[in-house]
Amino acid sequence: MSKVLIVFGSSTGNTESIAQKLAELVTEGGHEVKLLNAAAASAENLADGFDAVLFGCSAWGMEDLEMQDDFASLFEDFDRMGLAGRKVAAFASGDPEYEHFCGAVPAIEERAKELGAVIIADGLKMEGDAANDPEAVASFAEDVLKQL
């Protein structure tokens, strides 16, 4: 059994609903899960005690990537989380009308890799909440579970 931390930043509730569904699916897969809103998180040693961390963040922007406010401040301190050697995956909900549709996913993956994390699943990028595309959420969860 792995210990999995799911950290999310959500303004409209869409990314939060995905995080909640992922928590349910990973728990059903036999793993211990802690679900944490980025608004209540502190970067300092955040990954300590966890085998894997799933990061979810809504993002938008036409010229520059704009991450959800609570997650953006956490993202600035990714280097303080202790991600080296940890399994990491990213997910996001976004509006495809923005140039940076779900742009948080590649940004999180890139930064986590720079810090020595291992990306264990292709990032989940979707429009709307978990109910909008339950197959995509289930497929992402399945990919994560195979790597735990």
Residue frames as a rotation matrix with the C-alpha (Angstrom) as fourth column:
MET 1
0.581 0.814 0.000 0.00
0.814 -0.581 0.000 0.00
0.000 0.000 -1.000 0.00
SER 2
-0.524 -0.715 0.462 1.30
0.721 -0.662 -0.207 3.42
0.454 0.224 0.863 -0.96
LYS 3
0.030 0.462 -0.886 0.60
0.701 -0.642 -0.311 6.72
-0.712 -0.612 -0.343 0.72
VAL 4
-0.390 -0.050 0.920 -0.64
0.862 -0.372 0.345 9.25
0.325 0.927 0.188 -1.82
LEU 5
-0.378 0.230 -0.897 -1.07
0.387 -0.841 -0.379 12.99
-0.841 -0.490 0.229 -1.38
ILE 6
-0.133 0.399 0.907 -3.48
0.954 -0.197 0.227 14.79
0.270 0.895 -0.354 -3.71
VAL 7
-0.431 -0.087 -0.898 -3.02
0.448 -0.885 -0.129 18.57
-0.783 -0.458 0.420 -3.68
PHE 8
-0.156 0.459 0.874 -5.39
0.971 -0.092 0.222 20.74
0.183 0.883 -0.431 -5.71
GLY 9
-0.772 0.051 -0.634 -6.06
0.106 -0.973 -0.207 24.38
-0.627 -0.226 0.745 -6.46
SER 10
-0.517 0.697 0.497 -9.57
0.825 0.253 0.505 25.08
0.226 0.671 -0.706 -7.71
SER 11
-0.978 0.187 -0.091 -11.48
-0.161 -0.959 -0.235 28.32
-0.131 -0.215 0.968 -8.17
THR 12
-0.351 0.897 -0.267 -14.73
-0.861 -0.198 0.469 27.02
0.368 0.394 0.842 -9.66
GLY 13
0.154 0.376 0.914 -14.79
-0.754 0.642 -0.137 23.56
-0.638 -0.668 0.382 -8.08
ASN 14
0.803 0.172 -0.570 -14.03
-0.556 0.562 -0.612 21.64
0.215 0.809 0.547 -11.28
THR 15
-0.106 -0.925 -0.366 -10.46
-0.470 0.371 -0.801 20.69
0.876 0.087 -0.474 -10.38
GLU 16
-0.532 -0.007 0.847 -11.59
-0.836 0.162 -0.524 19.94
-0.133 -0.987 -0.092 -6.83
SER 17
0.557 0.802 0.218 -14.20
-0.732 0.597 -0.327 17.49
-0.392 0.023 0.920 -8.16
ILE 18
0.574 -0.453 -0.682 -11.50
-0.377 0.594 -0.711 15.72
0.727 0.665 0.170 -10.18
ALA 19
-0.509 -0.801 0.313 -9.26
-0.623 0.093 -0.776 15.57
0.593 -0.591 -0.547 -7.09
GLN 20
-0.162 0.540 0.826 -12.11
-0.893 0.275 -0.355 14.10
-0.419 -0.795 0.438 -5.04
LYS 21
0.839 0.480 -0.255 -12.86
-0.543 0.720 -0.431 11.45
-0.023 0.501 0.865 -7.67
LEU 22
0.185 -0.863 -0.471 -9.17
-0.385 0.377 -0.842 10.55
0.904 0.337 -0.262 -7.93
ALA 23
-0.545 -0.343 0.765 -8.99
-0.826 0.060 -0.561 10.23
0.147 -0.937 -0.316 -4.14
GLU 24
0.369 0.790 0.489 -11.95
-0.788 0.545 -0.286 7.85
-0.492 -0.280 0.824 -4.26
LEU 25
0.861 -0.013 -0.509 -10.44
-0.377 0.655 -0.655 5.74
0.342 0.755 0.559 -7.08
VAL 26
-0.140 -0.984 -0.111 -6.95
-0.484 0.166 -0.859 5.55
0.864 -0.067 -0.500 -5.55
THR 27
-0.384 0.110 0.917 -8.45
-0.900 0.178 -0.398 4.59
-0.207 -0.978 0.030 -2.18
GLU 28
0.704 0.698 0.134 -10.51
-0.623 0.697 -0.356 1.89
-0.342 0.167 0.925 -3.88
GLY 29
0.581 -0.588 -0.563 -7.23
-0.358 0.437 -0.825 0.71
0.731 0.681 0.043 -5.41
GLY 30
0.715 -0.195 -0.671 -6.00
0.576 0.708 0.407 -0.09
0.396 -0.678 0.619 -1.92
HIS 31
-0.373 -0.911 0.175 -3.90
0.675 -0.396 -0.622 2.95
0.636 -0.114 0.763 -1.13
GLU 32
0.088 0.303 -0.949 -3.97
0.893 -0.445 -0.060 5.52
-0.441 -0.843 -0.309 1.65
VAL 33
-0.187 -0.054 0.981 -4.91
0.751 -0.651 0.108 8.98
0.633 0.757 0.162 0.36
LYS 34
-0.207 0.153 -0.966 -4.74
0.677 -0.691 -0.254 12.46
-0.706 -0.707 0.040 1.83
LEU 35
0.142 0.371 0.918 -6.68
0.892 -0.450 0.044 15.13
0.429 0.812 -0.395 -0.07
LEU 36
-0.149 -0.329 -0.932 -5.41
0.756 -0.646 0.107 18.68
-0.637 -0.689 0.345 0.48
ASN 37
0.832 0.423 0.358 -6.65
0.552 -0.699 -0.455 22.03
0.058 0.576 -0.815 -0.84
ALA 38
-0.075 -0.924 0.375 -3.69
0.790 -0.284 -0.543 24.19
0.608 0.256 0.751 -1.89
ALA 39
0.270 0.253 0.929 -5.22
-0.216 -0.924 0.314 27.02
0.938 -0.285 -0.195 0.16
ALA 40
0.903 0.113 0.415 -4.47
-0.428 0.135 0.894 24.99
0.045 -0.984 0.171 3.30
ALA 41
0.770 -0.637 -0.031 -1.05
0.625 0.764 -0.157 23.70
0.124 0.102 0.987 2.20
SER 42
0.679 -0.707 -0.196 2.45
-0.555 -0.670 0.494 24.79
-0.481 -0.227 -0.847 3.05
ALA 43
0.706 -0.397 -0.587 5.26
-0.478 0.344 -0.808 23.83
0.523 0.851 0.054 0.68
GLU 44
-0.133 -0.875 0.465 7.83
-0.971 0.020 -0.239 23.08
0.200 -0.483 -0.852 3.37
ASN 45
-0.896 -0.379 0.230 8.45
-0.417 0.897 -0.145 19.29
-0.152 -0.226 -0.962 3.27
LEU 46
-0.039 0.996 -0.084 4.94
-0.965 -0.060 -0.256 18.76
-0.260 0.071 0.963 1.90
ALA 47
0.340 0.169 -0.925 5.82
-0.670 0.734 -0.112 15.44
0.660 0.658 0.362 0.24
ASP 48
-0.698 -0.663 0.271 7.43
-0.650 0.426 -0.630 13.94
0.302 -0.615 -0.728 3.36
GLY 49
-0.606 0.416 0.678 5.83
-0.360 0.617 -0.700 10.64
-0.710 -0.668 -0.223 4.30
PHE 50
0.562 0.821 -0.095 4.18
-0.424 0.188 -0.886 10.14
-0.710 0.539 0.454 0.90
ASP 51
-0.168 -0.569 0.805 5.17
0.460 0.677 0.575 7.76
-0.872 0.467 0.148 -1.87
ALA 52
-0.527 0.091 0.845 3.37
0.824 -0.189 0.534 9.75
0.208 0.978 0.025 -4.54
VAL 53
-0.441 0.404 -0.801 1.92
0.188 -0.832 -0.522 13.22
-0.878 -0.381 0.291 -5.01
LEU 54
-0.228 0.471 0.852 -0.82
0.967 0.007 0.255 14.12
0.115 0.882 -0.457 -7.48
PHE 55
-0.707 -0.071 -0.704 -1.06
0.244 -0.958 -0.149 17.82
-0.664 -0.277 0.695 -8.24
GLY 56
-0.091 0.738 0.669 -4.20
0.994 0.022 0.111 19.41
0.067 0.675 -0.735 -9.67
CYS 57
-0.481 -0.112 -0.870 -4.49
0.322 -0.945 -0.056 23.01
-0.816 -0.307 0.490 -10.71
SER 58
0.613 0.646 0.456 -6.85
0.725 -0.230 -0.649 24.96
-0.314 0.728 -0.610 -12.89
ALA 59
-0.432 -0.789 -0.437 -5.05
0.392 -0.601 0.697 27.32
-0.812 0.130 0.569 -15.25
TRP 60
0.691 0.614 0.382 -5.83
0.647 -0.290 -0.705 29.79
-0.322 0.734 -0.598 -17.98
GLY 61
0.071 -0.642 -0.764 -4.24
-0.005 -0.766 0.643 32.64
-0.997 -0.042 -0.057 -19.87
MET 62
0.965 0.236 0.115 -3.90
0.129 -0.043 -0.991 33.93
-0.229 0.971 -0.072 -23.40
GLU 63
0.590 -0.807 0.010 -0.36
-0.490 -0.368 -0.790 35.29
0.641 0.462 -0.613 -23.40
ASP 64
-0.576 -0.776 0.256 1.01
-0.658 0.254 -0.709 33.95
0.486 -0.577 -0.657 -20.12
LEU 65
-0.232 0.430 -0.872 0.05
0.404 0.858 0.316 30.90
0.885 -0.280 -0.373 -18.11
GLU 66
-0.375 0.201 0.905 -2.01
-0.783 -0.592 -0.192 31.88
0.497 -0.781 0.379 -15.07
MET 67
-0.636 0.115 -0.763 -2.42
0.339 0.930 -0.142 29.25
0.693 -0.348 -0.631 -12.36
GLN 68
0.520 0.843 -0.134 -5.16
0.395 -0.099 0.913 29.20
0.757 -0.528 -0.384 -9.76
ASP 69
0.419 -0.368 0.830 -4.14
-0.517 -0.848 -0.115 31.67
0.747 -0.381 -0.545 -7.03
ASP 70
0.736 -0.110 0.668 -3.74
-0.614 0.306 0.728 29.28
-0.285 -0.945 0.158 -4.09
PHE 71
0.807 -0.435 0.399 -1.79
0.491 0.870 -0.043 26.78
-0.329 0.231 0.916 -6.16
ALA 72
0.671 -0.558 0.488 0.37
0.215 -0.484 -0.848 29.46
0.709 0.674 -0.205 -7.81
SER 73
0.474 -0.508 0.719 1.87
-0.824 -0.545 0.157 30.49
0.312 -0.667 -0.677 -4.49
LEU 74
0.670 -0.209 0.712 2.53
-0.263 0.831 0.491 26.83
-0.694 -0.516 0.502 -3.65
PHE 75
0.868 -0.304 0.393 4.09
0.495 0.452 -0.742 26.28
0.048 0.838 0.543 -7.08
GLU 76
0.657 -0.637 0.404 6.58
-0.433 -0.757 -0.489 29.08
0.617 0.146 -0.773 -6.42
ASP 77
0.082 -0.607 0.790 7.96
-0.988 0.054 0.144 26.99
-0.130 -0.793 -0.596 -3.54
PHE 78
0.869 0.275 -0.411 7.99
-0.380 0.903 -0.198 23.57
0.317 0.329 0.890 -5.23
ASP 79
0.062 -0.953 -0.295 11.71
-0.202 0.278 -0.939 23.29
0.978 0.118 -0.175 -4.43
ARG 80
-0.560 -0.239 0.794 10.86
-0.785 -0.153 -0.600 23.18
0.265 -0.959 -0.102 -0.70
MET 81
0.425 0.903 0.057 8.42
-0.888 0.404 0.218 20.22
0.174 -0.143 0.974 -0.96
GLY 82
-0.329 -0.603 0.727 10.91
-0.656 0.699 0.284 17.37
-0.680 -0.383 -0.625 -1.03
LEU 83
0.667 0.694 -0.270 9.84
-0.643 0.354 -0.679 15.93
-0.376 0.627 0.682 -4.39
ALA 84
-0.210 -0.824 -0.527 13.17
-0.953 0.292 -0.078 14.23
0.218 0.486 -0.847 -5.22
GLY 85
-0.967 -0.243 -0.078 12.55
-0.234 0.966 -0.111 10.53
0.102 -0.089 -0.991 -5.75
ARG 86
-0.426 0.885 0.189 8.77
-0.164 0.130 -0.978 10.88
-0.890 -0.448 0.089 -5.36
LYS 87
-0.650 0.388 0.653 6.24
0.758 0.390 0.523 9.65
-0.052 0.835 -0.548 -7.88
VAL 88
-0.543 0.414 -0.731 4.30
-0.091 -0.894 -0.438 12.59
-0.835 -0.172 0.523 -9.31
ALA 89
-0.532 0.443 0.722 1.39
0.841 0.176 0.512 13.08
0.100 0.879 -0.466 -11.71
ALA 90
-0.866 0.196 -0.461 -0.58
-0.073 -0.960 -0.270 16.19
-0.495 -0.200 0.845 -12.68
PHE 91
-0.354 0.824 0.442 -4.17
0.934 0.291 0.206 16.93
0.042 0.486 -0.873 -13.63
ALA 92
-0.873 0.079 -0.480 -6.17
0.010 -0.983 -0.181 20.00
-0.487 -0.163 0.858 -14.52
SER 93
0.144 0.909 0.390 -9.51
0.910 0.033 -0.413 21.30
-0.389 0.415 -0.823 -15.62
GLY 94
-0.671 -0.412 -0.617 -9.58
0.178 -0.897 0.405 24.18
-0.720 0.162 0.675 -18.02
ASP 95
0.545 0.791 -0.277 -11.36
-0.010 -0.324 -0.946 26.07
-0.838 0.518 -0.169 -20.75
PRO 96
0.043 -0.582 0.812 -10.11
0.838 0.464 0.288 25.12
-0.545 0.668 0.508 -24.24
GLU 97
0.834 0.285 0.472 -10.75
0.507 -0.733 -0.453 28.68
0.217 0.618 -0.756 -25.42
TYR 98
0.777 -0.621 -0.100 -7.60
-0.431 -0.642 0.634 29.78
-0.458 -0.450 -0.766 -23.56
GLU 99
0.461 -0.713 -0.528 -4.24
-0.664 0.118 -0.738 29.43
0.589 0.691 -0.420 -25.27
HIS 100
-0.644 -0.744 0.179 -2.87
-0.638 0.394 -0.662 27.80
0.422 -0.540 -0.728 -22.12
PHE 101
0.477 0.865 -0.155 -5.61
-0.682 0.476 0.555 25.16
0.554 -0.159 0.818 -21.81
CYS 102
0.997 -0.044 -0.060 -4.64
0.073 0.728 0.681 23.08
0.013 -0.684 0.730 -18.76
GLY 103
0.478 -0.865 0.152 -1.19
-0.208 -0.279 -0.938 24.63
0.854 0.416 -0.313 -18.97
ALA 104
0.401 -0.315 0.860 -0.57
-0.915 -0.087 0.395 23.79
-0.050 -0.945 -0.323 -15.33
VAL 105
0.952 0.009 0.306 -0.05
-0.032 0.997 0.068 20.13
-0.305 -0.075 0.949 -16.27
PRO 106
0.604 -0.787 0.129 3.14
0.531 0.276 -0.801 20.55
0.595 0.552 0.584 -18.31
ALA 107
0.224 -0.515 0.827 4.40
-0.517 -0.782 -0.348 23.27
0.826 -0.349 -0.442 -15.95
ILE 108
0.622 0.065 0.780 3.99
-0.756 0.309 0.577 20.99
-0.204 -0.949 0.241 -12.92
GLU 109
0.951 -0.247 0.187 5.53
0.279 0.946 -0.168 18.00
-0.135 0.212 0.968 -14.69
GLU 110
0.478 -0.806 0.349 8.53
0.244 -0.260 -0.934 20.00
0.844 0.532 0.072 -15.89
ARG 111
0.183 -0.390 0.902 9.22
-0.779 -0.617 -0.109 21.56
0.599 -0.683 -0.417 -12.50
ALA 112
0.777 0.149 0.611 8.76
-0.541 0.654 0.529 18.27
-0.321 -0.742 0.589 -10.64
LYS 113
0.859 -0.508 0.071 11.21
0.463 0.708 -0.534 16.52
0.221 0.491 0.843 -13.03
GLU 114
0.282 -0.770 0.572 13.75
-0.170 -0.627 -0.760 19.32
0.944 0.118 -0.308 -12.48
LEU 115
0.151 -0.137 0.979 13.48
-0.961 -0.251 0.113 18.61
0.230 -0.958 -0.170 -8.75
GLY 116
-0.775 -0.632 -0.019 14.11
-0.621 0.766 -0.169 14.87
0.121 -0.120 -0.985 -9.18
ALA 117
-0.061 0.832 0.552 10.55
-0.570 0.424 -0.703 13.53
-0.819 -0.358 0.448 -9.16
VAL 118
-0.955 -0.127 0.269 9.46
0.111 0.688 0.717 10.68
-0.276 0.714 -0.643 -11.41
ILE 119
-0.352 0.866 -0.355 6.40
-0.910 -0.406 -0.089 11.41
-0.221 0.291 0.931 -13.58
ILE 120
-0.786 0.008 0.618 4.26
-0.111 0.982 -0.155 8.27
-0.608 -0.190 -0.771 -13.40
ALA 121
-0.039 0.817 0.575 1.37
0.822 0.353 -0.446 9.10
-0.568 0.455 -0.686 -15.75
ASP 122
-0.689 -0.057 0.722 0.59
0.570 -0.658 0.492 11.36
0.447 0.751 0.486 -18.68
GLY 123
-0.934 0.276 -0.228 -1.14
-0.033 -0.700 -0.713 14.44
-0.356 -0.659 0.663 -17.31
LEU 124
-0.259 0.937 0.236 -4.92
0.951 0.290 -0.108 14.59
-0.169 0.196 -0.966 -17.30
LYS 125
-0.946 0.046 -0.321 -6.26
-0.098 -0.984 0.149 17.65
-0.309 0.173 0.935 -19.14
MET 126
-0.512 0.828 0.229 -9.99
0.843 0.434 0.318 18.08
0.164 0.356 -0.920 -19.35
GLU 127
-0.706 0.422 0.569 -12.79
-0.279 -0.904 0.326 20.60
0.651 0.071 0.755 -19.57
GLY 128
0.294 0.932 0.210 -15.32
-0.538 -0.020 0.843 20.79
0.790 -0.361 0.496 -16.75
ASP 129
0.079 -0.186 0.979 -15.57
-0.978 0.177 0.112 18.66
-0.195 -0.966 -0.168 -13.64
ALA 130
-0.758 -0.473 0.449 -15.07
-0.451 0.878 0.164 14.94
-0.471 -0.078 -0.879 -13.05
ALA 131
-0.027 0.853 0.521 -18.62
0.178 0.517 -0.837 14.14
-0.984 0.070 -0.166 -14.21
ASN 132
0.425 0.162 -0.891 -17.88
-0.710 -0.551 -0.439 15.77
-0.562 0.818 -0.119 -17.59
ASP 133
0.333 -0.377 -0.864 -15.54
-0.685 0.534 -0.496 12.94
0.649 0.757 -0.081 -18.63
PRO 134
0.635 -0.028 0.772 -15.55
-0.688 0.433 0.582 10.14
-0.350 -0.901 0.255 -16.04
GLU 135
0.943 -0.309 0.125 -13.73
0.333 0.848 -0.412 7.80
0.022 0.430 0.903 -18.44
ALA 136
0.378 -0.839 0.391 -10.76
-0.013 -0.427 -0.904 10.17
0.926 0.337 -0.173 -18.68
VAL 137
0.229 -0.252 0.940 -10.54
-0.935 -0.327 0.140 10.46
0.272 -0.911 -0.310 -14.88
ALA 138
0.828 0.138 0.544 -10.79
-0.343 0.891 0.297 6.68
-0.444 -0.433 0.785 -14.46
SER 139
0.833 -0.549 0.065 -8.13
0.371 0.467 -0.803 6.09
0.411 0.693 0.593 -17.11
PHE 140
0.179 -0.762 0.622 -5.75
-0.462 -0.623 -0.631 8.57
0.869 -0.174 -0.463 -15.44
ALA 141
0.394 0.031 0.919 -6.37
-0.909 0.159 0.384 6.94
-0.134 -0.987 0.091 -12.04
GLU 142
0.975 -0.009 0.220 -5.70
0.038 0.991 -0.127 3.52
-0.217 0.132 0.967 -13.57
ASP 143
0.545 -0.826 0.146 -2.39
0.176 -0.057 -0.983 4.74
0.820 0.561 0.115 -15.03
VAL 144
0.071 -0.472 0.879 -1.39
-0.827 -0.520 -0.213 6.13
0.558 -0.712 -0.427 -11.63
LEU 145
0.662 0.283 0.694 -2.42
-0.682 0.612 0.401 2.94
-0.311 -0.739 0.598 -9.81
LYS 146
0.935 -0.331 -0.131 -0.23
0.201 0.795 -0.572 0.83
0.293 0.509 0.809 -12.10
GLN 147
0.152 -0.944 0.293 2.79
0.061 -0.287 -0.956 2.82
0.987 0.163 0.014 -10.93
LEU 148
0.324 0.022 0.946 2.14
-0.862 -0.406 0.304 2.75
0.391 -0.914 -0.112 -7.19
